Each structure stands twice: as structure tokens, then as C-alpha cells.
């Protein structure tokens, strides 16, 4: 098994952590934003969409696809980060 520089691993972990925190921030914003919107904009949130109020439409229909999209984005971006890191290591000759 090839030796990997701890600095390379640290940089990879930092990039992935930054991505994870970004995706988590969007998710938390959705979770906290919905009750806040209900509190401060009740008339707009009572707007009907396909027979549901917007709040229930978001919870019943949109929440899962948004969660799946965030998960898919996280996986794809993580794979991209790992691929870029591997390419850098090949270019630098770090992976021996």
C-alpha cells in the first residue's frame, strides 16, 4: 500500500468537511426556515398548491426530493474532490 502524506489527507478531509458543512447549512436553513416562514408570513404560507397549503406541500412533496438532491450533490462533489486529489497526487508524483 502506498504511503500518503498526512498533509494531503488533511487537505482532503478539510475540503470534504467544508462541503459537508455547506450542504448541512442548506438543510438546516430549510428545517429552521419553514417554521419561521410560518410564523412571520402565515398568509403566504397558507397559499394553496394542489390542494395543500404551501407548508404541507413543502413537507409532503418537496422535502424528500430536496433531501435526495442535496445527498446526490454531496456524493458527486465528494467524488469530484477525491478525483481531483488523486490527480494532484499523480501529477506531483506523491503516490508512489
C-alpha positions, 0 to 999 in steps of 0.5 A: 500500500502506498504511503500518503502524506498526512498533509494531503489527507488533511487537505482532503478531509478539510475540503470534504468537511467544508462541503459537508458543512455547506450542504448541512447549512442548506438543510438546516436553513430549510428545517429552521426556515419553514417554521419561521416562514410560518410564523412571520408570513402565515398568509403566504404560507397558507397559499394553496398548491394542489390542494395543500397549503404551501407548508404541507406541500413543502413537507409532503412533496418537496422535502424528500426530493430536496433531501435526495438532491442535496445527498446526490450533490454531496456524493458527486462533489465528494467524488469530484474532490477525491478525483481531483486529489488523486490527480494532484497526487499523480501529477506531483508524483506523491503516490508512489 
